[in-house]
Amino acid sequence: MSARELITEHLELWTGAVTKKSSSGRVSNGKVELTGIKKLRELILQLAVMGRLVKQDAEDEPASSILESIDDEIANLVKQGCIRFPKRVPSVDDSDKAFEIPESWQWVRLGNLALHSEAGWSPKCHDTPRENENWGVLKVSAVTWGQFQPSENKELPDNLTPRPEYQVQPSDFLISRANTAELVARSVVVPEGAPRRLMMSDKIIRFVFSQHVDPLYVNLFNNSSYARAYYLSVAGGTSSSMKNVSRAQIQALAMPLPPKTEQHRIVQKVDELMALCDRLEQHTSDQLEAHETLVDTLLGTLTQSEKATELADNWARLAAHFDTLFTTEQSIDKLKQTILQLAVMGRLVEQNFSSADSSPLLQKIESKRAQLVQQGKLKGSSRQCISEKIDAPFNLPANWSWVRVSDLLPDFQNGASSRGDKSGSEVIVLRLADITNLQITLNDPRRLLISNSSISKYAVREGHILIIRVNGSADLVGRFIPVEEPFDGIFCDHFIRMRTDSEIIDPRFFALAGSTNLVRSRIEDLFVSTAGQKTVNQKHIGSLLAPLPPIEEQHRIVQKVHELMALCDQLKERLSQATETRNQLAAAVVEGAQN
């Protein structure tokens, strides 16, 4: 099977194998990676460097003669005084030969193909890219992403003399010697017509290869999975955020060398197939984007429905295409958000107008407020009546009310900053690490000796709400976690505890409202950023606007949301299993093509 047939006959597999991109924090960003096409690109490179992508030509001069020609070329250049005689690298032994290669090929060390190599220099430059044709020094990012990026440079100050010997030239093979574990030793070839007056930094090494070697072919192999495995095995450094390889380690890379004309044919074929992958990737991305737009539009009709009959019609239209609409994790997450939005708009469960409206709740709040004022626990003179001067973002059912969180008379308490006391009792101290998917999970709890007074002050009980006070993720800070099960412990200072009257507000309903766009967009406007950390305070939370349904309806809404969320999770699980199957099939096709 040809490489093109390998692509076209498994087209659905390559385009259908996607995975969710990982993201920092504990809330996903919903983006996907086209895993199938990524595997296809890797397979093309692997087949290319194994000699299985293009046919061998018996009339091609074998690679062994190239090595002899390189020796003659080096001797001639040394004789002319153009270069110093390069240090040769030991030949490749059988243990370093990763796979079988065609007879006309030869296993070699990368360093033995080069006429010379050198690193750049490290002057103290401006932090900005060069202007016009001024001299600049390339950053590592210029050689990191598969293509030469000349704009990734820093301008050389006027008081420093440039070193033209470090200026990069067309056909230079440039490789990074320091970067993350994933990117260290990535390489590019400087194309014809590249900008002038750009010099290498000391973290970039240049190799100039013999005229008998195509640097573009070397670049293909250097970025293949075989070379990546080698560099990961030899790279130094104690952290994955910064790894280093030496020039000697790069020179020692074992690689298969085809005849010169076959090198050119391989490069041409890889370029052709990668362009095909580019078109395939763009087509798939366009389809995913169109699908996302369609899902947004149809879900938007639900929240924009003014009447119950209009909502029913729009839901029926969406339900008829349910299987084709909700086929990605992102679309299911958007369905979840729409369910939450309908819940807080009063459109998820039927209204029971025969039961009490929210007026008794408001009266109860006012009565409680008066009592707290009388006890001196609350100032009462400056407060406006509930629901006055609230700019409602949408209409609520007649028996609901708009309130601010502060109207509910919450009892706020920031968490304990103590890292343990000298006496007391050993209890669980709840941390952010104990929160998964906005739920408390005590898989590996931390227990500390805490004084009895602190245990009383920072106790967490069923029915409380914990609010994430500080975090580096904007999507996580300000999230509400209802305590739905008995819990014997306290909470750390990354949280704010909120206690409310359970006869006025169901904590579970409040937590649901806290995950809607209504609240999240307001949180993003309010939080304070300091040193990369986002923070909300009690005043921020108290200013949030929330709908207040009758208490019985709050319970019904919570039950309905939990039912629908469970169905969404089942749908997502089936999708995840199908995605895993497609990814395994893609991996199997790749493995089969290599064997």
C-alpha positions in Angstrom: 0.0 0.0 0.0 1.4 3.4 -1.0 1.6 6.3 1.5 -1.1 8.1 -0.3 -3.4 5.1 -0.2 -2.5 4.7 3.5 -3.9 8.2 4.0 -7.0 8.0 1.8 -8.1 4.5 2.7 -8.1 5.3 6.4 -9.4 8.9 6.0 -12.2 8.6 8.5 -9.8 7.1 11.1 -7.2 9.8 10.8 -9.8 12.6 11.0 -12.0 10.9 13.7 -9.2 10.2 16.2 -9.2 13.2 18.5 -8.3 13.7 22.1 -9.0 16.5 24.5 -6.0 18.8 25.1 -4.8 18.8 28.7 -5.0 22.1 30.5 -3.6 23.6 33.7 -5.8 23.7 36.7 -8.7 21.5 37.5 -11.2 22.7 34.8 -10.6 21.8 31.2 -10.5 24.3 28.4 -12.4 22.0 26.1 -10.0 22.2 23.1 -9.2 19.1 21.1 -6.1 17.8 19.4 -6.3 16.0 16.1 -4.5 12.9 17.3 -5.1 10.8 14.2 -3.5 13.4 11.9 -0.7 13.9 14.3 0.0 10.1 14.3 -0.2 10.2 10.5 2.5 12.9 10.3 4.7 10.8 12.6 4.1 7.7 10.5 5.1 9.5 7.3 8.4 10.6 8.9 9.0 7.1 10.2 8.4 5.4 6.8 10.6 8.1 5.2 13.6 7.4 7.3 13.1 3.6 7.2 13.4 3.7 3.4 9.7 2.7 2.8 8.3 5.9 1.5 9.9 6.1 -1.9 11.2 3.3 -4.1 14.9 2.6 -4.3 16.6 3.1 -7.6 19.3 0.5 -8.4 21.2 3.1 -10.5 21.6 5.4 -7.4 25.1 5.7 -6.1 25.1 3.8 -2.7 25.4 5.8 0.5 28.8 4.1 1.2 30.4 6.1 -1.6 29.0 9.3 -0.1 31.1 8.8 3.0 34.2 8.4 0.8 33.3 11.6 -1.0 32.8 13.4 2.3 36.3 12.4 3.4 37.8 13.7 0.1 35.8 16.9 0.4 37.0 17.5 4.0 40.6 16.8 3.1 40.4 19.2 0.2 38.9 22.0 2.4 41.5 21.5 5.1 44.2 21.6 2.5 42.8 25.0 1.2 42.7 26.3 4.8 38.9 26.7 4.7 38.2 24.5 7.7 40.0 22.7 10.4 39.9 18.9 10.3 36.8 17.9 12.2 36.9 15.4 15.0 35.4 12.1 13.7 32.7 10.2 15.6 33.0 6.4 16.1 31.0 4.4 13.5 27.6 3.0 14.3 27.6 -0.4 16.0 24.7 -2.9 15.8 23.3 -1.9 19.1 22.5 1.6 17.8 20.8 0.4 14.6 17.1 1.0 15.4 15.7 -0.8 12.3 16.6 -2.5 9.1 17.4 -0.3 6.1 17.7 -0.9 2.4 21.0 -2.3 1.0 22.0 1.0 -0.6 21.7 2.9 2.6 24.3 3.2 5.4 24.1 3.8 9.2 26.1 6.8 10.1 26.7 9.3 12.9 25.3 12.8 12.2 28.6 14.4 13.1 30.4 12.5 10.4 28.2 14.1 7.7 29.3 17.6 8.7 32.2 19.7 7.5 32.1 21.8 10.7 29.8 22.8 13.5 29.7 25.7 16.0 27.5 27.4 18.6 26.7 31.1 18.6 27.3 33.7 21.3 25.3 35.3 24.1 25.6 39.1 24.1 23.1 41.1 26.4 20.5 42.2 23.9 17.4 44.4 24.0 14.3 42.5 24.9 12.6 43.5 21.7 13.0 42.1 18.1 15.4 44.1 15.8 14.1 46.9 13.7 14.7 47.2 10.0 18.0 45.6 9.0 19.7 46.0 12.4 21.7 43.1 13.7 19.8 40.6 15.9 20.5 37.4 17.9 18.2 34.5 17.3 16.3 33.0 20.3 15.8 29.3 20.7 12.2 29.7 19.6 13.5 30.6 16.1 14.5 26.9 15.6 11.9 25.1 17.8 8.7 24.8 15.8 9.7 22.9 12.6 10.2 26.0 10.4 12.8 28.7 10.7 11.3 31.8 12.5 13.6 34.8 11.8 11.2 37.1 13.7 12.2 35.3 16.9 15.2 37.5 17.7 16.5 40.2 20.0 18.2 43.3 18.7 21.9 43.8 19.3 22.6 47.0 21.1 24.5 49.7 19.2 27.4 49.6 21.7 28.2 45.9 20.8 30.1 44.9 17.7 28.3 42.2 15.7 30.1 39.0 14.9 29.3 38.2 11.2 30.9 34.7 11.6 27.8 33.7 13.6 25.4 35.0 10.9 23.1 32.2 9.7 23.1 31.4 6.0 20.7 29.5 3.7 21.0 25.7 4.1 22.4 26.0 7.6 21.1 23.2 9.9 20.3 24.8 13.2 19.5 22.8 16.3 18.7 23.9 19.9 20.9 22.6 22.7 18.7 23.8 25.6 14.9 23.7 25.9 12.1 21.7 27.4 12.2 17.9 27.3 9.8 17.9 24.4 11.6 20.6 22.4 15.3 20.2 23.1 17.4 19.3 20.0 14.6 20.3 17.7 16.0 21.6 14.4 15.3 23.6 11.2 17.1 24.3 8.0 17.5 28.0 7.0 15.6 28.5 3.7 16.8 30.5 0.7 15.9 34.1 1.0 16.1 34.2 4.8 16.7 37.6 6.3 20.3 38.7 6.8 22.1 40.0 9.8 20.7 37.4 12.2 23.2 35.6 14.5 23.0 32.4 16.5 22.8 32.5 20.3 25.0 30.2 22.3 21.9 27.9 22.7 21.8 27.2 19.0 24.3 25.0 17.2 25.0 25.2 13.5 26.0 22.2 11.4 27.2 22.7 7.8 27.0 19.4 5.9 28.8 18.1 2.9 27.5 18.9 -0.5 26.7 15.2 -0.8 24.2 15.4 2.1 20.8 17.1 1.9 20.3 19.0 5.2 16.5 18.8 4.7 16.8 15.0 4.9 18.9 15.2 8.1 16.3 17.6 9.5 13.5 15.0 8.8 15.3 12.4 10.7 16.3 14.7 13.5 12.7 15.5 14.1 11.5 11.8 13.9 10.4 9.7 16.8 13.7 7.7 16.7 15.8 10.8 17.1 13.5 12.2 19.8 13.9 9.0 21.8 17.6 9.3 21.6 17.7 12.9 22.8 15.4 12.2 25.7 17.8 9.4 26.8 20.9 11.5 26.7 19.6 15.0 27.7 20.9 16.4 31.0 19.2 18.6 33.5 17.2 18.0 36.7 13.9 19.5 35.5 11.7 18.7 32.5 11.3 22.5 32.0 14.9 22.8 30.9 17.0 20.0 29.3 20.4 20.2 27.7 22.2 18.3 25.0 25.9 18.8 24.1 27.3 19.2 20.6 29.0 15.8 21.1 25.7 14.1 21.9 24.1 15.6 18.7 27.1 14.5 16.7 26.7 11.0 18.1 23.1 10.6 16.8 22.9 7.4 14.8 20.9 7.8 11.6 20.3 6.0 8.3 21.8 7.7 5.2 20.2 7.1 1.8 21.9 7.7 -1.6 22.0 11.4 -2.4 19.3 11.4 -5.1 17.0 9.3 -2.9 17.5 11.9 -0.1 16.0 14.5 -2.5 13.1 12.2 -3.5 12.3 11.5 0.2 12.3 15.2 1.1 10.0 15.9 -1.9 7.6 13.1 -1.0 7.4 14.1 2.6 6.7 17.7 1.6 3.9 16.5 -0.7 2.3 14.3 2.0 2.7 16.9 4.8 0.9 19.3 2.5 -1.9 16.7 2.2 -2.0 16.4 6.0 -2.2 20.2 6.2 -5.3 20.2 3.9 -6.7 17.3 5.9 -6.1 19.1 9.2 -7.6 22.3 7.9 -10.7 20.5 6.6 -11.2 18.7 9.9 -10.7 21.9 11.9 -13.2 23.7 9.6 -15.7 20.9 10.2 -15.2 21.0 14.0 -15.6 24.8 14.0 -18.8 24.6 11.9 -20.1 21.9 14.2 -19.4 24.1 17.2 -21.2 27.0 15.6 -24.2 24.9 14.9 -24.3 23.6 18.5 -24.0 27.2 19.8 -26.8 28.4 17.6 -29.2 25.6 18.5 -28.5 25.7 22.2 -28.9 29.5 22.0 -32.4 29.1 20.8 -33.3 27.3 24.1 -32.1 30.1 26.4 -33.5 32.8 24.1 -37.0 31.3 24.0 -39.5 33.7 25.5 -42.5 31.3 25.9 -42.9 27.8 27.0 -44.3 26.7 23.6 -41.3 28.3 21.8 -38.9 26.5 24.2 -40.7 23.2 23.6 -40.5 23.6 19.8 -36.8 24.5 19.9 -36.1 21.6 22.2 -37.9 19.2 19.9 -35.9 20.5 16.9 -32.6 19.9 18.8 -33.7 16.5 20.1 -34.3 15.3 16.6 -30.6 15.7 15.8 -29.2 14.8 19.2 -27.0 12.0 18.0 -25.3 14.2 15.3 -25.0 17.3 17.4 -23.4 16.1 20.6 -20.5 14.1 19.2 -17.6 15.9 21.0 -16.7 16.6 24.6 -16.9 20.3 23.9 -20.5 20.1 22.6 -21.5 18.0 25.6 -19.9 20.6 28.0 -21.9 23.3 26.2 -25.1 21.2 26.6 -24.3 21.1 30.4 -23.9 24.9 30.5 -27.2 25.3 28.7 -28.9 23.0 31.2 -27.5 25.2 34.1 -28.6 28.3 32.3 -32.2 27.0 31.8 -32.2 26.0 35.4 -31.5 29.4 36.8 -33.9 31.0 34.3 -36.7 29.0 35.6 -37.2 27.0 32.4 -36.0 23.6 33.4 -38.8 22.4 35.6 -42.5 23.3 35.5 -43.7 26.1 37.7 -46.0 25.2 40.5 -48.0 28.4 41.0 -50.2 26.8 43.6 -47.3 26.6 46.0 -45.7 29.6 47.8 -43.6 32.0 45.8 -40.3 33.5 46.9 -42.1 36.2 49.0 -42.0 34.2 52.2 -38.3 33.7 51.7 -37.8 37.5 51.4 -39.9 38.1 54.5 -37.8 35.5 56.4 -34.7 37.3 55.3 -36.0 40.7 56.4 -37.1 39.2 59.8 -33.7 37.6 60.3 -32.0 40.9 59.3 -34.0 42.8 61.8 -33.1 40.3 64.5 -29.3 40.6 63.7 -29.5 44.4 63.7 -31.3 44.3 67.1 -28.5 42.0 68.4 -25.9 44.4 67.1 -24.4 41.8 64.8 -25.4 43.7 61.6 -25.6 47.4 60.6 -29.1 48.0 59.1 -29.2 51.7 58.2 -27.4 51.7 54.9 -29.2 48.8 53.2 -31.7 49.0 50.4 -34.7 46.7 50.1 -34.2 43.4 48.4 -34.7 43.6 44.6 -34.5 47.4 44.4 -32.2 48.9 41.8 -31.2 45.5 40.3 -30.6 45.6 36.6 -32.0 42.1 35.8 -30.0 40.3 33.1 -33.1 38.3 32.1 -36.8 37.8 33.1 -37.6 35.4 35.8 -40.9 33.5 36.5 -43.4 35.6 38.4 -42.9 33.7 41.6 -39.0 34.2 41.6 -37.0 37.1 42.8 -33.6 38.6 42.0 -31.2 39.0 45.0 -27.6 39.7 45.7 -25.7 37.1 47.7 -25.4 39.6 50.5 -29.2 39.8 50.7 -29.2 36.1 51.8 -27.3 37.2 55.0 -24.5 34.7 54.4 -22.0 33.9 57.2 -18.5 34.1 55.5 -15.3 32.8 57.0 -11.8 32.7 55.3 -10.0 29.4 55.9 -7.2 28.5 58.4 -3.7 29.5 57.5 -2.3 27.3 60.3 0.1 24.5 59.1 -0.5 22.7 62.4 -0.7 23.5 66.1 1.2 22.2 69.2 -1.8 20.8 70.8 -5.4 19.8 69.9 -6.8 17.1 67.8 -5.7 15.5 64.5 -8.2 16.4 61.8 -8.4 16.6 58.0 -7.5 20.0 56.6 -9.2 20.4 53.2 -7.0 21.6 50.4 -7.5 22.4 46.7 -5.9 19.0 46.0 -9.0 17.5 47.6 -11.3 19.1 45.0 -12.0 17.2 41.7 -14.7 18.3 39.3 -15.9 20.8 41.9 -16.5 18.0 44.4 -14.7 17.0 47.6 -12.7 13.8 47.1 -10.7 12.6 50.0 -8.4 10.2 48.2 -5.2 11.4 49.9 -6.3 13.8 52.7 -3.8 15.8 54.8 -4.3 15.5 58.6 -2.8 18.0 61.0 -2.8 18.6 64.7 -5.2 21.6 65.1 -6.3 23.4 68.3 -9.8 22.9 69.4 -10.6 26.6 69.0 -9.5 26.5 65.4 -11.5 23.3 64.8 -14.6 25.1 66.0 -13.9 28.2 64.0 -13.1 26.5 60.7 -15.3 23.5 60.9 -16.8 22.2 57.6 -20.3 20.7 57.8 -22.8 19.2 55.5 -24.8 22.1 53.9 -21.9 24.5 53.9 -20.6 26.0 50.7 -16.8 26.4 50.0 -15.7 29.0 47.6 -12.2 28.8 46.0 -10.7 32.1 47.1 -7.3 32.0 45.3 -5.9 30.1 42.4 -3.7 30.6 39.3 -6.6 29.6 37.0 -9.2 32.2 36.2 -11.6 29.4 35.5 -11.2 27.9 38.9 -11.1 30.9 41.3 -14.5 31.8 42.7 -16.0 28.3 42.1 -18.6 27.0 44.6 -18.3 23.6 46.1 -21.4 22.4 48.1 -20.6 20.1 51.1 -23.1 17.4 50.4 -21.9 14.7 52.8 -21.0 14.6 56.5 -17.4 15.8 56.9 -15.3 16.0 60.0 -12.5 18.5 59.4 -11.5 22.1 58.6 -10.6 24.1 55.5 -7.4 25.9 54.5 -7.1 29.5 53.6 -7.5 28.8 49.9 -11.2 28.7 50.5 -14.0 30.9 51.9 -16.7 29.1 53.8 -20.3 30.4 53.3 -23.1 29.4 55.6 -26.7 30.2 54.7 -30.2 29.4 56.0 -31.2 26.1 54.4 -34.8 27.1 54.6 -34.1 30.1 52.3 -31.5 28.7 49.9 -30.5 25.1 48.9 -26.7 25.2 48.9 -26.8 22.8 45.9 -28.9 25.2 43.9 -26.6 28.0 44.8 -23.6 26.0 43.7 -25.3 25.3 40.4 -26.0 29.0 39.9 -22.3 29.6 40.6 -21.3 27.6 37.5 -23.4 29.5 35.1 -22.1 32.2 32.7 -24.2 34.7 34.7 -21.9 34.3 37.8 -18.7 33.2 36.1 -18.5 36.3 33.9 -19.0 38.5 36.9 -16.3 36.7 38.9 -13.9 37.3 36.0 -14.6 41.0 36.2 -14.1 41.1 40.0 -11.1 38.9 40.8 -7.7 40.6 41.6 -4.5 39.3 40.0 -1.3 39.4 42.0 1.9 37.5 41.0 0.0 35.2 38.7 -2.6 34.3 41.4 -6.3 35.3 41.0 -8.2 36.2 44.2 -11.7 36.9 45.2 -12.9 38.1 48.6 -16.1 38.0 50.7 -17.2 41.4 49.3 -16.9 40.1 45.7 -19.0 37.1 46.5 -21.6 39.2 48.4 -22.1 41.5 45.3 -23.0 38.6 43.0 -26.5 38.6 41.5 -28.5 35.4 41.8 -32.1 34.2 41.1 -34.1 33.1 44.1 -36.9 30.5 43.4 -39.3 29.2 46.0 -37.4 26.7 48.2 -39.5 23.7 47.0 -38.6 24.6 43.4 -34.9 24.9 44.2 -35.0 21.2 45.4 -36.8 20.1 42.1 -34.3 22.0 40.0 -31.3 20.4 41.8 -32.8 17.0 41.3 -33.5 17.6 37.6 -30.1 19.1 36.9 -28.4 16.1 38.6 -30.5 13.7 36.4 -29.6 15.5 33.2 -25.9 15.9 34.2 -25.7 12.2 34.8 -27.1 11.6 31.3 -24.5 14.0 29.9 -21.7 12.1 31.8 -23.0 8.8 30.4 -22.9 10.3 26.9 -19.4 11.7 27.5 -18.2 8.3 28.8 -19.5 6.5 25.6 -17.9 9.2 23.5 -14.6 8.7 25.4 -14.7 5.0 24.8 -15.4 5.5 21.1 -12.6 8.0 20.9 -10.2 5.6 22.7 -11.1 2.9 20.2 -10.4 5.2 17.2 -7.1 6.2 18.7 -6.2 2.5 19.3 -7.1 1.7 15.7 -5.0 4.6 14.4 -2.1 3.4 16.5 -2.6 -0.2 15.2 -2.6 1.1 11.6 0.6 3.0 12.3 2.2 -0.1 13.8 1.1 -2.3 11.0 2.5 0.1 8.4 5.9 0.1 10.2 6.2 -3.8 10.3 
